[in-house]
Amino acid sequence: MEGFSYVDIFATKHIEYLLVIGFLLLFIPFWRLLNRPTKAIFEAAERIVPAISEWFRLPEGRYYHLGHSWAVPEGHQTVKVGIDDFAQKLVGKINGVQIPALGSALRQGDKGWTLKVDSKAIDMLSPVGGKVVAVNEEVIHSPDALNRDPYNNWLMEVETPKFSVDKRQLLSGTLAKRWMEDVRENLLSRMNYNLGLVYQDGGLLVDGMARNLDREKWDDIVKDYFLVAEG
């Protein structure tokens, strides 16, 4: 054909090859950029699972209530009670605690005390029944001590002649560890690997896990775990 040569074909194909190569060079970094969020999610998930499995302390020698309180025998027919590590990490910074007055009667599984967090008042259940014979004034005046160490900072001492009966409804040793494993699994299912719950190094936020799960209804989540949710 007049005006057509193999040189023209080569020139045309050469341009097409350059365009394809240029597209691939641009596409590769773009594809890597798109996959960064997915990679970040998987990396965070790999960090957060072992972090959670070691994050909630559960010391031996205590009896744990399913509502995340504990009891430890102190003397003849008396026990000290408090909140567990999961409870304080779930609610975050505790601004106040309302403890029954001396002489008050408690029933196992009924309201034992109230935590004040922000503008919320959250009840917790007593792990034992009996009469309040002492309260921890230091915790009342410095409630954030519960966040620093929920096991050494007890709430009150209860005279409980029937502790041998009450502790049948409590968990200790291996059973307590298995229970906490179930609690962790439940938390993981609620989290759905929410990146807002982790630092870059894999550590969990300490200002209240429930609030990071749901900013609007975090107190309802807390009540579910504390077994005080309204029916």
C-alpha positions as CSV (number, residue, x, y, z in Angstrom):
1,M,0.0,0.0,0.0
2,E,1.2,3.5,-0.8
3,G,2.4,5.4,2.2
4,F,2.5,2.3,4.5
5,S,5.7,0.6,5.6
6,Y,7.1,-1.9,8.2
7,V,8.8,1.1,9.8
8,D,5.4,2.7,10.5
9,I,4.1,-0.6,12.0
10,F,7.1,-0.8,14.3
11,A,6.8,2.8,15.3
12,T,3.1,2.3,16.2
13,K,3.8,-0.9,18.1
14,H,6.7,0.7,19.9
15,I,4.4,3.4,21.3
16,E,1.9,0.8,22.4
17,Y,4.6,-1.2,24.2
18,L,5.8,2.0,26.0
19,L,2.2,2.8,27.1
20,V,1.7,-0.7,28.5
21,I,5.0,-0.6,30.3
22,G,4.2,2.8,31.7
23,F,0.8,1.6,32.9
24,L,2.4,-1.4,34.7
25,L,4.9,0.8,36.4
26,L,2.2,3.1,37.7
27,F,-0.2,0.2,38.6
28,I,2.3,-1.7,40.9
29,P,2.7,1.1,43.5
30,F,-1.0,1.9,43.2
31,W,-1.9,-1.7,44.0
32,R,0.5,-1.7,47.0
33,L,-1.1,1.4,48.3
34,L,-4.6,-0.1,48.0
35,N,-3.5,-3.2,49.9
36,R,-1.9,-1.3,52.8
37,P,-5.1,-1.1,54.9
38,T,-5.8,-4.8,54.5
39,K,-2.2,-5.6,55.5
40,A,-2.5,-3.3,58.5
41,I,-5.6,-5.1,59.6
42,F,-4.0,-8.5,59.5
43,E,-0.9,-7.3,61.2
44,A,-3.0,-5.6,63.9
45,A,-5.0,-8.8,64.3
46,E,-1.8,-10.9,64.8
47,R,-0.7,-8.5,67.5
48,I,-3.9,-8.1,69.3
49,V,-4.8,-11.7,69.9
50,P,-1.7,-12.5,71.9
51,A,-2.0,-9.1,73.6
52,I,-5.5,-9.8,74.9
53,S,-4.6,-13.4,76.0
54,E,-2.1,-11.9,78.4
55,W,-3.7,-8.7,79.3
56,F,-6.2,-9.5,82.1
57,R,-4.5,-10.5,85.3
58,L,-6.2,-13.2,87.4
59,P,-4.2,-13.9,90.5
60,E,-4.4,-17.2,92.3
61,G,-5.9,-17.4,95.8
62,R,-9.1,-15.5,95.0
63,Y,-12.6,-16.5,94.2
64,Y,-14.1,-14.8,91.2
65,H,-17.8,-13.8,90.5
66,L,-19.1,-14.0,86.9
67,G,-19.9,-10.3,87.3
68,H,-16.1,-9.5,87.5
69,S,-15.8,-9.0,91.3
70,W,-13.6,-11.1,93.6
71,A,-13.5,-12.3,97.2
72,V,-10.6,-13.5,99.3
73,P,-10.8,-14.9,102.9
74,E,-9.2,-12.6,105.5
75,G,-10.0,-14.1,108.8
76,H,-12.6,-15.9,110.8
77,Q,-15.9,-15.5,108.7
78,T,-14.7,-12.4,106.9
79,V,-13.6,-11.8,103.3
80,K,-12.4,-8.8,101.4
81,V,-14.0,-8.0,98.0
82,G,-13.1,-5.9,95.0
83,I,-13.2,-5.7,91.2
84,D,-11.1,-7.7,88.8
85,D,-8.6,-6.5,86.2
86,F,-11.0,-7.0,83.3
87,A,-13.6,-4.8,85.0
88,Q,-11.3,-1.8,85.4
89,K,-9.9,-2.1,81.9
90,L,-13.4,-2.4,80.5
91,V,-14.7,0.9,82.1
92,G,-11.5,2.9,82.0
93,K,-10.7,5.6,84.5
94,I,-12.9,5.3,87.6
95,N,-13.9,8.7,89.0
96,G,-15.7,7.5,92.1
97,V,-17.0,4.5,93.9
98,Q,-20.1,4.3,96.1
99,I,-19.7,1.6,98.8
100,P,-22.5,0.5,101.3
101,A,-22.2,1.9,104.8
102,L,-20.9,-0.1,107.7
103,G,-23.5,-2.6,108.9
104,S,-25.2,-2.8,105.5
105,A,-26.5,-6.2,104.5
106,L,-25.4,-7.8,101.2
107,R,-26.8,-10.7,99.3
108,Q,-24.6,-12.7,96.9
109,G,-25.4,-11.7,93.3
110,D,-27.3,-8.5,94.2
111,K,-26.0,-5.0,93.9
112,G,-22.8,-4.5,95.9
113,W,-21.5,-1.1,95.0
114,T,-21.5,1.5,92.2
115,L,-18.6,2.7,90.0
116,K,-18.8,6.3,88.7
117,V,-17.2,6.7,85.3
118,D,-17.6,10.0,83.5
119,S,-21.3,10.9,84.0
120,K,-22.3,7.2,84.3
121,A,-23.1,5.2,87.4
122,I,-22.5,1.5,86.9
123,D,-23.6,-1.1,89.5
124,M,-21.6,-4.2,90.2
125,L,-22.7,-7.4,91.9
126,S,-21.5,-8.6,95.3
127,P,-19.6,-11.9,95.2
128,V,-20.8,-12.8,98.7
129,G,-23.6,-12.2,101.1
130,G,-23.1,-10.9,104.6
131,K,-22.6,-7.7,106.6
132,V,-20.2,-4.9,105.7
133,V,-17.7,-4.5,108.6
134,A,-15.1,-2.3,107.0
135,V,-14.7,-0.1,103.9
136,N,-11.5,1.0,102.2
137,E,-11.4,4.8,102.8
138,E,-8.3,5.2,100.6
139,V,-10.3,3.9,97.5
140,I,-13.2,6.2,98.3
141,H,-10.9,9.2,98.3
142,S,-8.7,7.9,95.4
143,P,-10.9,5.7,93.2
144,D,-8.3,5.7,90.4
145,A,-6.3,3.3,92.7
146,L,-8.6,0.6,91.3
147,N,-7.2,1.2,87.9
148,R,-3.6,1.0,89.2
149,D,-4.1,-2.2,91.1
150,P,-7.6,-3.7,91.4
151,Y,-6.4,-6.6,93.6
152,N,-4.5,-4.8,96.3
153,N,-7.1,-2.0,96.5
154,W,-10.1,-3.8,97.9
155,L,-13.4,-2.2,98.4
156,M,-14.9,-3.5,101.6
157,E,-14.7,-6.3,104.2
158,V,-17.7,-8.5,104.6
159,E,-18.6,-10.7,107.5
160,T,-20.0,-13.8,105.8
161,P,-20.7,-16.9,108.0
162,K,-21.8,-18.8,104.9
163,F,-18.8,-18.3,102.7
164,S,-18.4,-22.0,102.3
165,V,-21.8,-21.9,100.6
166,D,-21.2,-18.7,98.7
167,K,-18.0,-19.9,97.1
168,R,-19.8,-22.7,95.4
169,Q,-21.1,-20.0,93.0
170,L,-17.6,-18.5,92.5
171,L,-14.7,-19.6,90.4
172,S,-11.1,-20.2,91.3
173,G,-8.0,-21.9,89.9
174,T,-8.4,-23.6,86.5
175,L,-12.1,-22.9,86.3
176,A,-11.5,-19.2,86.7
177,K,-8.8,-19.2,83.9
178,R,-11.2,-21.0,81.6
179,W,-13.9,-18.5,82.3
180,M,-11.6,-15.6,81.5
181,E,-10.6,-17.3,78.3
182,D,-14.3,-17.4,77.3
183,V,-14.6,-13.7,78.3
184,R,-11.6,-12.9,76.0
185,E,-13.1,-14.8,73.1
186,N,-16.4,-12.9,73.6
187,L,-14.5,-9.6,73.6
188,L,-12.7,-10.5,70.4
189,S,-16.0,-11.2,68.7
190,R,-17.3,-7.8,69.8
191,M,-14.2,-6.1,68.7
192,N,-14.1,-7.5,65.1
193,Y,-10.4,-6.4,65.1
194,N,-11.3,-2.7,65.6
195,L,-8.1,-0.9,65.0
196,G,-9.2,1.8,67.4
197,L,-8.6,-0.6,70.3
198,V,-4.8,-1.0,69.7
199,Y,-1.7,1.0,69.8
200,Q,0.8,0.5,67.0
201,D,2.8,-1.9,69.2
202,G,-0.2,-4.1,69.7
203,G,-1.1,-2.9,73.2
204,L,-4.7,-2.2,74.0
205,L,-6.0,1.2,74.9
206,V,-6.4,1.8,78.7
207,D,-9.1,4.4,78.7
208,G,-12.0,1.9,78.6
209,M,-12.4,-0.9,76.1
210,A,-16.2,-0.6,76.1
211,R,-16.0,3.0,75.1
212,N,-13.8,2.1,72.1
213,L,-16.3,-0.5,71.1
214,D,-19.2,1.9,71.1
215,R,-18.8,5.5,72.0
216,E,-22.6,6.0,72.4
217,K,-23.7,2.8,74.2
218,W,-20.5,1.7,76.0
219,D,-22.3,1.6,79.4
220,D,-24.7,-1.0,78.0
221,I,-21.7,-3.2,77.0
222,V,-20.3,-2.8,80.5
223,K,-23.6,-3.8,82.1
224,D,-23.7,-7.0,79.9
225,Y,-20.3,-8.1,81.2
226,F,-21.2,-7.1,84.8
227,L,-24.5,-9.1,84.5
228,V,-26.6,-6.1,85.5
229,A,-28.1,-5.3,82.1
230,E,-31.7,-4.3,82.3
231,G,-34.1,-6.9,80.9
